Amino acid sequence: MLTPSQQRHTVAACFLSWTLDAFDFFIMIFILADIAKEFGTGITAVTIAITLTLAARPLGALLFGYMADRIGRRDVLIINVMTFSVFEFIYGLAPSLAAFIIIRALFGVAMGGEWGVGASLTMESIPAKWRGAASGLLQAGYPCGYLLASLFYWAAFSAVGWRMLFMIGAVPGLFIAGYLFLFVKESPDWLRRKAAPKAGMWQAIRSNVLLVIYATLMMTAINFYAHGVQDLYPSAFLRVQHGFPVSTVSKIAIVSSSGAIIGCIVVASVSQRIGRRRAIIASALLSILIIPLWAFSDDPIYLGLGAFLMMFLVQGCFGVVPAHLNELSPPEVRGTFPGFVYQFGNLLAAGTATIQSLIADRMNHNYSVALAIVAFVGAIVIAGLVGVGREGRDVKMGSEATAAH
């Protein structure tokens, strides 16, 4: 059984790992034009690297998840953090666009592995009463990574250039890997099952195929919903449709990121009292009430308020996901299952921005309607899917499972 101090170290290390992973991913969206200029090509060609990063994430979830189920969560997470940090440093040295795209795809494999391994290590290492708050904190690492990337770009880009952004950004990974090695212990739940006969991954998946399909559909809907409210909002909606200057767009982005971070923690903490399903459903349905303010206002103050509230509720749904997926997961594949269904759902929802853009094109480039439709449909589908699922809040993991055993 881990001490409270060891449990806190586990939560902190996994939060920092996901934050750094998200930071490494998002830093690129600020420098697409600079990379294109360096390699003498257009932005569209560079975006292939983003597409391949997303496409590679389910593969990473399977690869690193399988390793975590076989040799342990902590050691695999250390390997994972080191891997994506090394790739980030290397693509700062890329001699050509082709090399950059290949290295970025390999980074996508590493990125896809981190969330599932970190989430399972966290949930199996803490008391059940902590799971809600820890789930929200863990998922808040994603908007925290975005916020840090925007601040780092603003502070350092003009002085060091795009290549050094990547290379400097890789350095914290060494410290996080060291922190994991020195202060984080292996999951008690995994150690308890270590000596037991190992079920094959595919055997475990086949015996839970309906659960895999259900969880993948749920995560597709949640990713569709989340991407639908954030991907086109700053550039297409605020800058193009409303014509706001970069400073205004940046301020609204910071406000919305703050709402996302707070929402992750608050809604996930509430889920510890009312249940995971109720918290997700309530957040999704409440977000429908925010759509008029968020998508149809003209004043930047009202849009900022709408963005804060919308991201609070949307990322509030996502904040419950680490706990909910780990509680639904079969124990023998808990290193693989949550990460894979999350990342595969993310891949299936990757066309959200294209769908919205096509809708806007038919509406004379009015993104308000496109944003509203996707947010409304996403919220309704999430409420329906989560509503027919089961609640796993009381499942025993970690020290509770060890004590029960």
C-alpha positions as CSV (number, residue, x, y, z in Angstrom):
1,M,0.0,0.0,0.0
2,L,1.4,3.4,-1.0
3,T,1.7,6.2,1.6
4,P,-0.2,9.4,1.0
5,S,3.0,11.1,0.0
6,Q,3.8,8.5,-2.6
7,Q,0.2,8.8,-3.9
8,R,0.6,12.5,-4.3
9,H,3.8,12.1,-6.2
10,T,2.1,9.7,-8.6
11,V,-0.7,12.1,-9.3
12,A,1.8,15.0,-9.8
13,A,4.1,13.1,-12.1
14,C,1.3,11.8,-14.3
15,F,-0.2,15.3,-14.5
16,L,3.1,16.8,-15.5
17,S,3.7,14.0,-18.1
18,W,0.4,14.7,-19.8
19,T,0.9,18.4,-19.6
20,L,4.3,18.1,-21.3
21,D,2.9,15.7,-23.9
22,A,0.2,18.3,-24.8
23,F,2.7,21.1,-24.7
24,D,4.9,19.3,-27.2
25,F,1.8,18.7,-29.5
26,F,0.4,22.2,-29.4
27,I,3.7,24.1,-29.8
28,M,3.5,23.2,-33.5
29,I,0.2,24.8,-34.2
30,F,1.8,28.2,-33.5
31,I,4.7,27.8,-36.0
32,L,3.1,26.1,-39.1
33,A,3.8,29.1,-41.3
34,D,7.5,29.3,-40.1
35,I,8.1,25.6,-40.8
36,A,6.5,25.9,-44.2
37,K,8.8,28.9,-45.0
38,E,11.9,27.1,-43.8
39,F,11.2,24.1,-46.1
40,G,9.9,26.2,-49.0
41,T,6.4,24.7,-49.0
42,G,2.8,25.6,-48.1
43,I,1.1,25.3,-44.7
44,T,-1.2,22.5,-46.1
45,A,1.9,20.3,-46.7
46,V,3.1,20.9,-43.1
47,T,-0.3,20.0,-41.7
48,I,0.3,16.4,-42.9
49,A,2.5,16.1,-39.8
50,I,-0.4,17.0,-37.5
51,T,-2.7,14.4,-39.3
52,L,-0.1,11.7,-39.0
53,T,0.5,12.6,-35.3
54,L,-3.2,12.0,-34.6
55,A,-3.3,8.8,-36.8
56,A,-0.4,7.3,-34.9
57,R,-1.8,7.9,-31.4
58,P,-4.0,4.7,-31.4
59,L,-0.9,2.6,-32.3
60,G,1.0,4.2,-29.4
61,A,-1.9,3.4,-27.1
62,L,-1.7,-0.2,-28.1
63,L,2.0,-0.5,-28.0
64,F,2.8,1.3,-24.7
65,G,-0.5,0.0,-23.1
66,Y,0.5,-3.6,-23.9
67,M,4.0,-3.0,-22.4
68,A,2.4,-1.4,-19.3
69,D,0.1,-4.5,-18.8
70,R,3.1,-6.8,-19.1
71,I,6.0,-5.1,-17.4
72,G,4.4,-2.4,-15.2
73,R,3.0,1.1,-15.5
74,R,5.8,3.2,-14.0
75,D,8.7,1.9,-16.0
76,V,6.8,2.1,-19.2
77,L,5.7,5.7,-18.4
78,I,9.4,6.6,-17.9
79,I,10.2,5.1,-21.3
80,N,7.3,6.9,-22.8
81,V,8.2,10.3,-21.5
82,M,11.8,9.9,-22.6
83,T,10.7,8.7,-26.1
84,F,8.5,11.7,-26.9
85,S,11.0,14.1,-25.5
86,V,13.8,12.7,-27.7
87,F,11.6,12.9,-30.8
88,E,10.7,16.5,-30.0
89,F,14.4,17.4,-29.7
90,I,15.2,15.5,-33.0
91,Y,12.6,17.2,-35.1
92,G,14.1,20.5,-34.2
93,L,17.1,19.2,-36.2
94,A,15.0,17.9,-39.2
95,P,16.9,18.5,-42.5
96,S,13.8,18.3,-44.7
97,L,10.0,18.4,-44.6
98,A,9.9,14.6,-45.2
99,A,12.2,13.9,-42.3
100,F,10.2,16.3,-40.1
101,I,6.9,14.5,-41.0
102,I,8.3,11.1,-40.3
103,I,9.8,12.1,-36.9
104,R,6.5,13.8,-36.0
105,A,4.6,10.6,-36.8
106,L,6.9,8.7,-34.5
107,F,6.2,11.3,-31.8
108,G,2.5,10.6,-32.3
109,V,3.1,7.0,-31.4
110,A,4.8,8.1,-28.1
111,M,2.1,10.7,-27.5
112,G,-0.6,8.1,-27.9
113,G,0.9,5.9,-25.2
114,E,1.2,8.5,-22.4
115,W,-2.4,9.2,-21.5
116,G,-3.5,5.6,-21.0
117,V,-0.4,4.5,-19.1
118,G,-0.5,7.6,-16.9
119,A,-4.2,7.3,-16.2
120,S,-4.0,3.7,-15.2
121,L,-1.0,4.3,-13.0
122,T,-2.8,7.2,-11.3
123,M,-6.2,5.5,-10.8
124,E,-4.6,2.3,-9.5
125,S,-2.4,4.1,-7.0
126,I,-4.8,6.3,-5.1
127,P,-7.8,5.8,-2.8
128,A,-11.2,5.6,-4.5
129,K,-12.3,8.9,-2.8
130,W,-9.5,10.7,-4.7
131,R,-10.4,9.4,-8.2
132,G,-12.7,12.2,-9.2
133,A,-10.4,15.1,-8.3
134,A,-7.3,13.2,-9.6
135,S,-9.2,12.5,-12.9
136,G,-10.0,16.2,-13.4
137,L,-6.4,17.2,-12.5
138,L,-4.9,14.7,-14.9
139,Q,-7.1,15.7,-17.8
140,A,-6.5,19.4,-17.0
141,G,-2.9,18.7,-18.2
142,Y,-4.2,19.0,-21.8
143,P,-5.4,22.6,-21.6
144,C,-2.5,23.4,-19.3
145,G,-0.2,22.2,-22.1
146,Y,-2.0,24.4,-24.6
147,L,-1.7,27.4,-22.3
148,L,2.0,26.8,-21.6
149,A,2.7,26.4,-25.4
150,S,1.0,29.7,-26.2
151,L,3.0,31.5,-23.4
152,F,6.3,29.9,-24.4
153,Y,5.7,30.8,-28.1
154,W,4.9,34.4,-27.1
155,A,7.9,34.7,-24.8
156,A,10.6,32.8,-26.8
157,F,9.9,32.5,-30.5
158,S,11.2,35.9,-31.6
159,A,14.4,35.2,-29.8
160,V,15.2,31.6,-30.6
161,G,13.2,30.6,-33.7
162,W,11.0,27.5,-34.3
163,R,13.8,24.8,-34.1
164,M,14.9,25.9,-30.7
165,L,11.3,26.0,-29.4
166,F,11.2,22.2,-30.0
167,M,14.7,21.6,-28.6
168,I,14.2,23.6,-25.4
169,G,10.8,22.2,-25.0
170,A,12.2,18.6,-24.8
171,V,14.4,19.4,-21.8
172,P,11.6,19.2,-19.1
173,G,11.0,15.6,-20.1
174,L,14.4,14.6,-18.6
175,F,13.3,16.1,-15.2
176,I,9.9,14.4,-15.3
177,A,11.4,11.0,-16.1
178,G,13.8,11.5,-13.2
179,Y,10.9,12.5,-10.9
180,L,9.1,9.3,-11.9
181,F,12.2,7.2,-11.3
182,L,13.0,8.7,-7.9
183,F,9.6,9.4,-6.3
184,V,6.9,7.3,-8.0
185,K,6.2,3.7,-7.1
186,E,4.6,0.9,-9.2
187,S,0.8,0.5,-9.2
188,P,-0.2,-1.7,-6.2
189,D,-3.0,-3.2,-8.3
190,W,-0.5,-4.2,-11.1
191,L,1.9,-5.7,-8.5
192,R,-0.9,-7.7,-6.9
193,R,-1.7,-9.3,-10.3
194,K,1.9,-9.6,-11.5
195,A,2.3,-13.2,-10.5
196,A,-1.1,-14.2,-11.9
197,P,-1.3,-15.9,-15.3
198,K,-1.5,-13.2,-18.0
199,A,-4.4,-13.2,-20.3
200,G,-3.6,-12.3,-23.9
201,M,-4.5,-8.8,-24.9
202,W,-6.5,-9.9,-27.9
203,Q,-8.2,-12.6,-25.8
204,A,-9.2,-10.0,-23.2
205,I,-10.5,-7.6,-25.9
206,R,-12.5,-10.4,-27.7
207,S,-14.1,-11.3,-24.4
208,N,-15.1,-7.7,-23.8
209,V,-15.8,-6.7,-27.4
210,L,-19.1,-5.0,-26.7
211,L,-17.5,-2.9,-24.0
212,V,-14.7,-1.9,-26.4
213,I,-17.2,-0.9,-29.1
214,Y,-19.3,1.1,-26.6
215,A,-16.3,2.9,-25.0
216,T,-14.9,3.7,-28.5
217,L,-18.3,5.2,-29.6
218,M,-18.5,7.2,-26.4
219,M,-14.9,8.6,-26.8
220,T,-15.6,9.4,-30.5
221,A,-18.6,11.4,-29.4
222,I,-16.7,13.2,-26.6
223,N,-13.7,14.0,-29.0
224,F,-16.1,15.1,-31.7
225,Y,-17.8,17.4,-29.1
226,A,-14.5,18.8,-27.8
227,H,-12.8,19.4,-31.1
228,G,-16.0,20.9,-32.4
229,V,-16.0,23.7,-29.8
230,Q,-12.2,24.5,-29.9
231,D,-10.5,23.8,-33.2
232,L,-12.1,26.5,-35.5
233,Y,-13.1,28.9,-32.7
234,P,-10.0,31.1,-32.5
235,S,-9.0,31.3,-36.1
236,A,-12.0,30.8,-38.4
237,F,-14.7,32.2,-36.0
238,L,-13.0,34.9,-34.0
239,R,-10.3,36.1,-36.5
240,V,-12.0,35.5,-39.9
241,Q,-15.7,35.8,-39.2
242,H,-15.5,38.5,-36.6
243,G,-12.3,40.1,-37.7
244,F,-10.9,40.5,-34.2
245,P,-7.2,41.4,-33.9
246,V,-4.7,38.8,-32.6
247,S,-4.5,40.4,-29.2
248,T,-8.3,40.0,-28.7
249,V,-8.2,36.4,-30.0
250,S,-5.3,35.6,-27.6
251,K,-7.2,37.0,-24.6
252,I,-10.3,35.0,-25.4
253,A,-8.1,31.9,-25.9
254,I,-6.5,32.4,-22.5
255,V,-9.9,32.9,-20.9
256,S,-11.3,29.8,-22.5
257,S,-8.2,27.7,-21.5
258,S,-8.7,28.9,-17.9
259,G,-12.4,27.7,-18.1
260,A,-11.2,24.3,-19.4
261,I,-8.7,23.8,-16.6
262,I,-11.2,24.8,-13.9
263,G,-14.0,22.8,-15.5
264,C,-11.9,19.6,-15.6
265,I,-11.2,19.7,-11.9
266,V,-14.6,20.9,-10.7
267,V,-16.8,18.6,-12.7
268,A,-14.6,15.6,-12.1
269,S,-14.6,16.3,-8.4
270,V,-18.4,16.6,-8.4
271,S,-18.5,13.2,-10.2
272,Q,-17.1,11.6,-7.0
273,R,-20.4,12.5,-5.3
274,I,-23.0,12.2,-8.0
275,G,-21.4,9.5,-10.2
276,R,-19.4,9.7,-13.4
277,R,-22.4,9.3,-15.7
278,R,-24.5,12.0,-14.1
279,A,-21.6,14.4,-14.1
280,I,-20.9,13.9,-17.8
281,I,-24.6,14.0,-18.9
282,A,-25.3,17.1,-16.8
283,S,-22.2,19.0,-18.2
284,A,-23.1,18.1,-21.8
285,L,-26.7,19.1,-21.5
286,L,-26.0,22.3,-19.7
287,S,-23.6,23.3,-22.4
288,I,-26.5,23.5,-24.8
289,L,-27.8,26.5,-22.9
290,I,-24.4,28.3,-23.5
291,I,-24.5,27.9,-27.3
292,P,-26.4,31.3,-28.0
293,L,-23.9,33.3,-25.9
294,W,-20.8,31.3,-27.2
295,A,-21.7,31.1,-30.9
296,F,-24.0,34.0,-31.7
297,S,-22.6,37.0,-29.7
298,D,-20.8,39.8,-31.4
299,D,-19.2,41.6,-28.5
300,P,-15.8,40.1,-27.4
301,I,-16.7,40.4,-23.8
302,Y,-19.8,38.2,-24.2
303,L,-17.8,35.8,-26.5
304,G,-15.1,35.6,-23.9
305,L,-17.7,34.7,-21.2
306,G,-19.4,32.2,-23.5
307,A,-16.0,30.6,-24.3
308,F,-15.2,30.3,-20.6
309,L,-18.5,28.7,-19.8
310,M,-18.5,26.4,-22.8
311,M,-15.0,25.2,-22.2
312,F,-15.7,24.8,-18.5
313,L,-18.6,22.3,-19.3
314,V,-17.0,20.6,-22.4
315,Q,-13.7,19.9,-20.7
316,G,-15.7,19.2,-17.5
317,C,-17.0,16.2,-19.4
318,F,-13.5,15.2,-20.4
319,G,-12.2,15.6,-16.9
320,V,-14.4,12.7,-15.8
321,V,-13.0,10.4,-18.6
322,P,-9.7,9.2,-16.9
323,A,-11.6,7.9,-13.9
324,H,-14.6,6.6,-15.9
325,L,-12.6,4.6,-18.5
326,N,-10.3,3.1,-15.9
327,E,-13.3,2.1,-13.8
328,L,-15.0,0.5,-16.8
329,S,-11.8,-1.3,-18.0
330,P,-11.2,-5.0,-17.4
331,P,-8.3,-5.0,-14.9
332,E,-6.0,-7.3,-16.9
333,V,-5.9,-4.7,-19.8
334,R,-6.2,-1.5,-17.8
335,G,-2.9,-0.2,-19.3
336,T,-4.2,-0.7,-22.8
337,F,-8.0,-0.3,-22.8
338,P,-8.5,3.3,-21.6
339,G,-5.8,4.7,-23.8
340,F,-6.7,2.8,-26.9
341,V,-10.4,3.7,-26.9
342,Y,-9.6,7.3,-26.1
343,Q,-7.1,7.6,-29.0
344,F,-9.1,5.6,-31.4
345,G,-12.1,7.7,-30.7
346,N,-10.0,10.7,-31.2
347,L,-8.9,9.4,-34.6
348,L,-12.5,8.7,-35.7
349,A,-13.4,12.3,-34.7
350,A,-10.5,13.8,-36.6
351,G,-12.7,15.1,-39.4
352,T,-14.8,17.3,-37.1
353,A,-13.1,20.6,-38.3
354,T,-13.6,19.6,-41.9
355,I,-17.3,18.9,-41.3
356,Q,-17.8,22.3,-39.7
357,S,-15.9,24.0,-42.5
358,L,-18.2,22.4,-45.1
359,I,-21.3,23.5,-43.1
360,A,-19.9,27.0,-42.9
361,D,-19.2,27.1,-46.6
362,R,-22.9,26.3,-47.3
363,M,-23.9,29.1,-44.9
364,N,-21.9,31.8,-46.6
365,H,-18.9,31.2,-44.3
366,N,-20.9,31.7,-41.2
367,Y,-19.2,29.6,-38.6
368,S,-21.7,30.4,-35.9
369,V,-24.2,27.9,-37.3
370,A,-21.5,25.2,-37.9
371,L,-20.2,25.6,-34.3
372,A,-23.7,25.5,-32.8
373,I,-24.8,22.4,-34.8
374,V,-21.7,20.3,-33.8
375,A,-21.9,21.4,-30.1
376,F,-25.6,20.6,-29.9
377,V,-25.4,17.2,-31.7
378,G,-22.3,16.3,-29.7
379,A,-24.0,17.1,-26.4
380,I,-27.1,15.1,-27.2
381,V,-25.2,12.0,-28.5
382,I,-22.9,12.1,-25.4
383,A,-25.9,12.2,-23.1
384,G,-27.5,9.3,-24.9
385,L,-24.5,7.1,-25.0
386,V,-23.4,7.7,-21.4
387,G,-27.0,7.4,-20.2
388,V,-27.2,3.8,-21.5
389,G,-23.8,2.8,-20.0
390,R,-22.9,1.6,-16.6
391,E,-21.4,3.3,-13.6
392,G,-18.1,2.1,-12.3
393,R,-17.4,4.6,-9.5
394,D,-17.3,1.9,-6.8
395,V,-15.0,-0.6,-8.5
396,K,-12.0,-1.5,-6.4
397,M,-8.5,-0.7,-7.6
398,G,-5.1,-0.2,-6.0
399,S,-4.9,-0.5,-2.2
400,E,-8.7,-1.2,-2.0
401,A,-8.3,-4.2,-4.4
402,T,-5.2,-5.4,-2.5
403,A,-7.0,-5.2,0.9
404,A,-10.1,-7.0,-0.5
405,H,-7.8,-9.7,-2.0
